[in-house]
Amino acid sequence: MTVTEQQPSEPLRDLAPVHGPPPRGEHGWGPVAPDATEVDLDAAESAARDFLRHLGVSLAPEGMEQTPGRMARAYAELLAPRPFQLTTFPNEHGYADFVIARAIPVHSVCEHHFLPFTGIAHVGYLPGSRIVGLSKLARVVEHFARRPQVQERLTQQIAALLTEQLGADAVGVVVEAEHMCMTLRGVQAAGSTTTTSAMLGSLSKDADLRREFLSLVSLSGPGR
């Protein structure tokens, strides 16, 4: 499958951060990414300074003086997906097997405690008449990860958007992540990971196809 020799179609939709009503592919689940025009880093830095002070954290040491500003900029980065366009190409050679991008990095923020969760996503689909640029699979993951999230919703959003935009015969998404709200606080289950999956189209109905997909992402096992 040689994507570089094919001419791209018109982009299906600009996936820049969405403001106002969420696009159909997001199904209205949860918050959209913050509006960059509404980000006030100075106010965020001031709030971070007050937050630390009220927790009894001293900012007097030289190494801590700039911490509130660093906190504000760090969270602004974690919550800001980069704009991109989901460009597709004709499936000229009639490729009919799985296209899978494995181990795509996931960096997000838990909406319950506002602590990071990090891991990897495996994203795959069975093409119909069109295929998508491979790098865009990672871009879709980032688009939904860079906002306050829960892993279950993140997994569903990735799969739903690709199904909607590609008209693929099947879409599968598996996310494996470690949640700081679980490993550093509360139960303090260090080293534990959470796995979520979304199987749409033929993958939701065909057990053999589902086993094939999971074996390709090295997650096949009894009962899957």
N, C-alpha and C positions, 0 to 999 in steps of 0.2 A: 504494500500500500504506500504509494509515493505521493504524499500530500503536496510537496513543494512543486510538483509539476502541474498541479491543477490550479485553475483560476477560482478564487473565492467568490461566493455569491455576495449579494448585499448583506450586511450584518442583520441578523434577525431582530436584535434589540440592543440598545446601549444599556449595559449593566452598571452604569455609574451608580453611586449611592442614590437611593430613591427617596424622595420627599413627598409627603402627602399620602394618598391611598397606596398601599402596597401593590406591586404588580401581581397578576393572577398566579404566576408561578410560586409566589411566596405564600399563597393561600391565607393571607392575613394573619399568619402565626407570628406572635411576638413582635418586638421592636425592630424597626428598620435601622440601618446604620445612621449615626448622627449626621446632621446637616453641617458640612464644613463651614458654612457661612455663619453658623451659630456658635462655633467653638470660640471660647474666650479663655485663652491660656493664662492671662493675668489673673482673672477671677478664679480659675481653677487652681492656680498656684497659691493664691491667698486662702482658698478653702482648704487646700492640702496642708498649709501651714497651721490653720486652726485645728484641723483634724488631728494632726500629730500632737499639737500642744494639749488638746483635750484628752489625749491618751497618755499624757505624761512623758512624751518623748522630747528630750532636750535637743534643740537645734544649735546649741552653743558651740559644740566641737566644730573645728574648721571643716572637717569632712562632711558635716551635716548641713552647713549653711545653705547650700543650693539644692538640698533634697526635695523641698516642695516643688520647685520648678521642674526637677527631673521627673518627679511623680506625675505631674500634669502632662508633660510631653510624652511620657511613656504610655499613659492611658490613652492619650489622643491618638497615638500611633496604633495601639492595639484595636482601636474602635474605628479606624479609617481604612476601608477597602480601597484599593486602587481602581479607578475607572477602567473599563475594558469593553470590548464588543465581542459577542459570541458569534464568530464567523464560521460558516459551514462550507463544505465542498461537495460537489457531486460524487456519489459513490460509483465512479465510472467503471470500476472493475468488478462490481457486484460482490464486494467483500461481505461475507455473511456470518463470520465467526466473531467471537468476543474481541472488543477493543478495550483494554484495561490499563489504567494508570495506577500503579501500586505505590504505596508508601508516600503519598502526598502529605507534606507537613501540615498539621492543623494547630493553629494558635488562636485561642478564643478566651472569653471572659465569662465565667459563670454568673448568670443574672441574679442568683440568690445571695451570694456572698461577695461578688465582684472580685473573686480571685481567679487567676488564670487556670485554664486546663489546656494541655498540650498532648499531641499524639500524631497519628497518621490516619489517612483515609485511603481506601481502595475504591476506585470509581471505574465502572465498566458498563458497556452497552453493546447490544446487537444492532448493527446499523440497518436502517431502511434504505431510503433513496439518497440519504446524505450522511456525511461524516463530519466530525468537528475537529478543528486543529487541536492537537494533543495538549498543548500548553493551556488551552482554555479549560480543560478539566480541572487543572490546579487553580485557575482563576475563579472558577465557580465555587470551589471549596473556600477560597479566601473571601469571596464576596459575602458568603453567609456566615463565615466564622468571625469576621471583624465587626462584631456588635455584641451586646449582651446576649448570651445564648444559654440553651440547655442542649445537651448532646443529642437527645432524641429528636428534637425539632430540627437541629442542624442537619442530621442525616436525612430526614424526610424532605427538607427544602432542596438539598442538592439533587436528590433523585427526581423530585417533582419538576424542577425547572428543566432538567435535561430531557425528561420525557416529553414535556410540553414543547420545547424548542426544537428537538431533533425528530420527533415522531418515530423514535426508535422502537423496535420490536420488544426490547427488554432493557431495563436499566437496573443496575445493582450498585449499592453503596454500602460499604462497611467502614465504620469509624472506631478506632481504638484509641482511648485517651486516658491520661492520668489527671485527676482533678485535685488541685491543691486544697480545695475546701474539704476533701475527704482524707488526704494524706498528711496535711500539716495541722489540721484542727479537728475537733470533734472526735471521731473514732480513731484518727491518726493511723490509718491503715496504709503505712508506707509501702510503696511498690505496687499497690493494687491498680488495676486498670479496668475501665468500663468499655464494653463492646456493644455497639448498636448497629442495626442493619435495616436497609429499606430495599425491598425487592418489588419492582413494578413491571407491568406487562406480563410477558410470558414467564418471567422468573417467579411471579407470584402464584402461578398455576402449575408449572411443570417441575416436579421434584428432581428429575434427572438433570434438567438444565440448571437448576439451582445448585445441585451438587457439583456440576462442572464449574460453575462460576466460583463457588467457594473453594474448590480445589485449586483453581488458578490464582486465588489470592491467599492460598495456604491456610484456609480456615475450615476445610471440610471435616466433618466428624459425624458420629452417630446422632441421629435425630435432626440433622440440618438439611 
